[in-house]
Amino acid sequence: MACLKHYLYNKFVNNLIVLNQNDNVGVSQFIIPEKTKIKGHDISTIDPIPFGHKVCLKSINKGDPIIKYDQIIGFALNDIKPGEHVHSHNLEFREFKRNFKISNKKNIISEKADTFFNGILRDNGDVATRNYIGIVSTVNCSATVTKMIVEKIKYSNILKEYPNIDGIVPITHSTGCGMNTVSEGMQIFQRTIDGFKNHPNFSHVFVIGLGCECAQVSLFDESLKKHNRIHFLTIQDEGGTKKIVEKVFSQIKNLLNEANDIERTSQPVSHLTLALQCGGSDGYSGITANPALGVAADLIVKKGGSSILSETPEIYGAEHLLINRANSKETADKLIKRIEWWRHYTSINNSSMDNNPAPGNKKGGLTTILEKSLGAVAKGGNSILQDVLNYAEPLKNKGFNFMDSPGYDPVSVTGQVASGANVICFTTGRGSCFGCKPVPSLKLSTNTTMYEKMTEDMDINCGTIAEGKEKVEEVGQKIFELVVNTASGNKSKSEINGYGDEEFNPWQVGVVM
């Protein structure tokens, strides 16, 4: 079920999409009034069926599984008649046994580079898709100074003279102190800051601290001392707010010629690492945009590149589909371990793994975490799972990877970028407007209605799949080509709209003291 092309029944009947011949529910393509005859099925709707919601195709007894994508998405709370609306009122989440067989297979990689993008080759061999200057705060106490520096640069208009610099980015947050310096939370924070300050999409980085915070420079890796592109200063050492702002402003002016002195050159797609994201999902996410993105991700992996799937709570219930594709028992065990960690973490915080989907997801037709997760894993395509990373852990293996993270989009993307992602693809059905700096974010609409309403925010419409106008593979190829063009410097809609300055959001785990 990992990619739609393997399970799409492709039966578009009147206003209904039936994904697999074994399914006992279909998905409404439009608002379907009650007492509407469904052609191809000897049924009429008993209830009004909202856009993207499920309708029962055959009699389902109380306790029987509800099948979508040829997979269990929940169980009937009561007897359900053909034509009835199937949603939260008559469908519940319940644990059940799943197949956790491991594949032990390897990906088939193209032997020669045949697809290229115009990237920026850095001195250390890394390839960038953007060329920003970053101002990174180590602690919330330096966030205001960080923003002051960025604003001073922007208001000076000096960057207009340097067309090869994409901009200056403030990396601010609400943490960095009140933490045990050897805690899991501090380790996560260190990895995140390290991942951003070392990201090739930054030509130069200024790391700004207060001076007395828990996140001291000594906690970060030795790269601060080895690279002349990374500079560390503290407000206390520099003598206060105005002095550090003026000093960094002066230093930035002195390096603008160097930062601008770059050239985009032809680079193989193997240098791309694609972050796979979804937010504001609806009933069409697992039918259109997610599987189409999976096709694009597979193309990148086949050409020697990488992809990173994340949001651990949103693969819950579908993790067996990823474990089935693991390259080894070790990789599978890593994923199982993270799922178990989340079970414990949610239980001690008065929550549970099935406390999902969100209200917007349910309004869009998703009922249970099983249904949401089955759609979410489709973003990963069919490639073999090479590794399971901790949050913000640097990518070690080319190919398809999974990174542990919360389901909250800004937190998840922050970790993916810290791990090395240099392009983001973000599917949405409800209309997320997410953007990121220093990495471009492409928005993939799951349905045409939302795309037409929010065209200025969406980069591509995948709703044509549900309308029967295009195949999943065709839209996947379009996404792949859009990724290559965006990596070459073409601006995404979120970049045009100015998103990205506020979206850095590291995962905060543990006690704040």
N, C-alpha and C positions, 0 to 999 in steps of 0.2 A: 504494500500500500504506500510505500515511501514516496512514489512519484505518481501523479495522477494518470499518466499514460498507461500505467499498469493496472488500473482498476476502473477507469472511466468507462461506464457502460455506454455513455454518449447517447442516451435515449432522451430526446427533448420532446415531451408529449404535451401539447397545448401550453399551459402555463407552468409545467412541471419539469424538473430535471431529476432523472433517476440515475444515480451514479454507478450502481452495480446491480446486476440482475438478481443478486441475492438480498438486496436491501428491502426492508419492509416499510421504509419511508421515502418520500420524494421531497425535493426542495422547490418551493414556489419561485417562479421566475418574475412574477408580478404579484400585486395584491389580487387574491382570488376571492370573490364573493362566495357566500354560502350558497348551496344548492347549484353549484357550477359543475357540469359534467366534465370529467377528465377523460379525454380521448385516449384510447389505448388501454384504459383500465375501466372495468365495469363498475365505476364508483362516481359518486357526486360528493362534493364537499359538504360536510355537516356544519362546519364552522367557517367563518371568514378566516382566510390564511394570509397573514401579513407577508410582505416581500422578504424573501430569504428564509422563511420559516418552513417547518416540516409538516407534511400531511401523511396520514397513515394510508398505506396502500393495500394492506390485507389485515384480517383480524389478528389482534395481538392480545393474548391472555395476560391477566395480572401476574407479574413476576417474570414474564418472558423478556428476553433481550430485545432492545431496539437496535436495528442494524442499519448503518450508513457507512459508505466506503467499503462494504463487505466486512465491517468491523463493529464490535459492540460499543455503543456510545452511552448505554445506560439500560435501565430496566423499567418496565411498565408498572406504575403505581396502582393501576386498575385496568380492567378490560378496556381496550381501545378499538373502536370500530373503524372500518375503512372510510376515509373521508374526514376523519377527525383531525383537528389541529393537535400536533404532538409538541409539547413544550414543558415548562417547569411544573405545570399543574398535574401532569400525568406521566412524567418521566423523572427517574431519580438516578443518582450516582450510586454505584455499589462495586466493591472490590470483586474481582474474579480472576481465575487462573489464566496466565498468558504464556505464550511460547517464547522462551529465552535462549533458543539455539543460536550459537555463534557461527559466523560465516567462515572466518579464517581465510578470506580471499584477499586479493590485491587489486588495486585499480589498474586499468589499462591506460598508460600515459602515451601521448603522441611522442614519437621519437625525435622529431625535429620541430623547431619553433616555426609556426606558420601564421601566427596572428600577433600583431604588434600594436602597441600604443605609444604615444609620445610622452615619455616620462622624464623625470629629472634625476639623473644619476648623481648620487652623493659620493664624497671622497671614500667612504668606507664600503662602497658597493651596494648600499641600499638604494632603492628607487622610490622617489616621491611622486605623488599625484597632484600635490599642491605645494606652494612655497610661502609659508607664513612665518612670522616672528611671534614667539609665544612668551607671555608673561605669566608665570606659574606661581601661585601662592602656596606656601607649605602649610598654612594655617589660616583659619578664618580671620584672625587678627591682622593679617596683611592683605586681606581681600580688597579693602577700600583703596589702599595705596596701589595695588595692582591695577585697579580700574582707573585710578587717577593717571597713571603712566600711559595707559592705552588711550584715554581721552585726550591727553596732552598731545600725543602723536597724531591722533585723528584731527583735532582742531587746528593743528599746525599746517595741515594739508601737504606735508612734506612727502608723503607716499605717492602723490600724483606724479612726482618726478622719477619714480622707480616702478615702471609698469610690470616688471617681472615678479614683484612682491604682491602676493594675493591679499595681504592685510596683516594686522596685528591682533592677536587673540588674547583676551584675559581668561586665564584658567583659575577660577575661584570656586570656593566650596564652603561648607559649614563645619568642617572638622579639622583635625590636625593637632588637637590638644585634649586634655582631660581623658587620656587613654593610657593604658598600660603599654609601655614601649616594647614588650615582648608578646603582646596579645595577638590573637588571630586578626582582630580588627586593624591593628597597626601594620601587620604584615600585608594585608590587603591594600591598605592605604599606600604603603611604600611601593608596592608593585605598580599601583595605578599611576602615581606621580612619576616613577621611573619610566613607565611605558610612554607617557606623554612627553616628558622632557627629551627622551631619546628618539621620538618618532621622526622618521625622515621627512615628513611634511612640514617640519619646522627647520628653517635654515639656521636660526639662532634662538636660544631660550634663556630668559632671565628668571631665575628661581628666587622669589622674594619671601623672606621669613620675617617674623617679628624679632626673634632672637632668643626668647626664653621658652618657646613652645616644646611640647613633647616630641614633635616631628623635627628633631634637630638634623642638620645636614649630615652628621656622622651616621645617621640611620640609613641614608641613601647610598647607592652603590658608588664605586670609585670613578665612575664615568665623569662625575663633576670635575674631578681633578685632571682628567686625561684629555678632555675635549675643549678646545678654545671656543666652540660654538655654544657652550653652556656656561652661564655666569651665575654666581650665587651671591646674594647680598641680604643683609638684615636691616630692618628699620633702626634698631637700637645701635648697631655698629656704625651706621652712616650718620647718626645724629638727628634722627627724626624724619617726619613726613616730607617736608619741603625739600630737604637735602637729598633724600634718596630718590624722590621723583625727578629732581633736576639732574642728578648723577646718571640715572638710567636713561633719561631722555637724551643726554649728551652722548652716552655710550651707543645708544641705538643709532643716532645720527651718524656716528663715525663708522658704523658697519653696514650702512644701507647700500653703499656701492658693492660691497662684497656679497650681500644677500641678493642683490639684483642681478649679479653676474652669473646667471644660470642660463642654460639652454635645454629645451626639451628635445630629446633624441629618441629614435626608435628603440623600444624596449620590448622584449617578449612578454606575453600575457602571464608567463610563469611568475612574474614579479607582482602580480595582483593578489591581494588577500581580501576576499569579499565578506563583509559582515552581513549575516542574514537576520532580518528583524521583521516583526509584525507588531502592530498596535492599533487599537480601535478595530479589532477583527469583527467580522460578521459571518452570516451563514454562507457567504460566497468565498470567503478567504481560502478554505480548503479545496475549493472547486476550480478557482481561476488563478489568482495572483500567486498563491503559495506554491502550487505545483509548477507553474510557469517559471517562477524564480528558481525552483529546484532544477529545472532543465538548464537554465543559465549557469547555475552553480556547478552542475556536472560538466558543462562545456569548459569552464575555467579550470576545473580539476583535471580534466582530460588533457588540457594543454599545459599542465605542469604547475598551475596556480593552486591557490588554497581558498577554502571557505570556512567560516566559523558560525555555527548555529549555537544559540544560547537560550536563556530563559528556562531554567530547570523546572520551576513549578508548572510551566506550560508545555512540557513534554510528558508530565506525569500521567500515567495511564497508557501512554504510547511509547514508553521507553523501550519496550521489547522490540519495536521496529528498528530502533537504532542499535540495540544489542545484537540483533540478528545480522547486522552489517559490520560488526566490530572485527578488526583485523586480528585480534587475539583475545584470549581470556583475560589477560592483564588489562587491556583497554575496556572490555566489558565490565570488569570488576570495579574499575575507576568510576564508571557511570553509576553502577549499582550503589557504590559507596556514597556518592553525592546525593542520590535519591534518598538513601537512608538518613543522611545528615539532615536533609530538608524535613523528613518525617519527624525527626526528633526536635529540630529547631522550631517547627510550627507547633508541635504539641506543647512545648514548654512556654510558648507565647500565646496560649489560649486561641490557637487557630488550627487549621487542618489543610491538607493538601488539596482537598476537594472544594475549598472555599473559593471557587473560581467557576465560571467566568464573571466578569464585571457587569454592572447593570447595562452599560452600552453594548457589550457583547450579546447579552440576552435579548435586548431590544432588536438587535440585528439578526437574531435567529439561533444563536448558540445557546445550548441548554446546560450541558455538563462539561466538566474539565476534560472528560474523555473525548468528547466531540471536538472541543477546542484544540486539544493536544494532537489529535489525529490529523487535523488540518495544519497545525503548526509545524510538525515534523516534515511535512511535504516540502518545505523550503529547502531542506537538505538534499533533495534529489535522491539519487540512487548510489552515489559514490560510497566506497568503503570508509568506515569510520576509523581514522588513523590514530586519534588520540583524544583524551578527555583532559581539559585544562582546568586548573583552578582559576578563579576570577582574576583577570588581568595578568595571568601568567604568560610569559612570552611564547609565541608559537615556535614549536620545535620541529614539527613534521609537516611537510607539504601535503596537500590534499584536504579532505573533509575532516574538520575537527569540531568537537563540542566543547564550549566553555561554560562552566558553572556560573550562574548568575540569577538574581531575582527576575521576575517577569516584568518589572517596571522598566519601561523602555529606555529612559535616559540613563538609568543605572546600568542596564545591560549593555547599551552601546558604548558607554564610557569604558567598560571592561574590555569590550571587543577591540576598540581602538588602542587601548593600552597593550593588548596582546599582539597588535601589529596590523589590524585591518586598515586598508588605505582606500577602500570604497565601501559604501553602505547601501544596501537595498532594503527598503522598508515597505512592506505591504500593509494596506489599510482599507477597511471597508466603511468605517464610520467617518473617516476623514482626519487622520493625524497630520499635523503640519510640522513634524519634527525636522530639525536641521542640526548639523554638527560642524564644528571646526576643531581640528584642521582637516577633517576628512569629509568629502562631499557625500551627501545623502540623497538617494533617489527614491521618490515616492511612487509606489505601484498601486493603482486603484483596483479594487476587486470587482467593482460594478460600474456600469456606464452612468447610472443616475447620479452617483456621487461625483464621478469624474467630471461630468458636465457642469455640476454645481460648483466644483472647486478646481476648475482647470488651471488656475494660476498657481495652485499648490501641488498638483499632481504631475508627474513626469511621464507616465504611460498608463494607458487604460487596458486592463486585463479583462474587463467585463465583456469584451467581444467573444470570449470563450463561452460564457454562459448563453450568449445569444446565438451560438452556432456559426458565427462569422469567421472565426479563426480557431485553429487547433492549439492545444497547449504547447506543442513543440514550436509552432510558428511564433507565438508570443514569447516563449523562452528565448528563441533566437534574437528577437527584437530587444529583449532585456539585455542579453549578452552584448549586443552591438552598442546599446546605450551605455553600458558599463565601460566599454572600451573607449568610447568617445568622451565620456565624462572623465575618465582617468587621464585622458589626453589634454584636459583643460577646459572642455565645454562646461559651462555652469549648470548646476541643477536648479530646480525651482526654489528650493530652500535657500540656496546661495543667493539667487536673485532677490529673494524677499528679505535677506539679511538675518536669517536664523543662524544660531550656533554659538553666540557669545554667552548664553546662560545655561546651556545644556550639559555642561560637565557636572557629573553627579556620581562620585565614587560610592560604592556600597559600604554602608556603615554597619558593622557587626560588633556586638559586645557592649560592655558597660562603658558609659560616659561618666567620669567621676568629677 
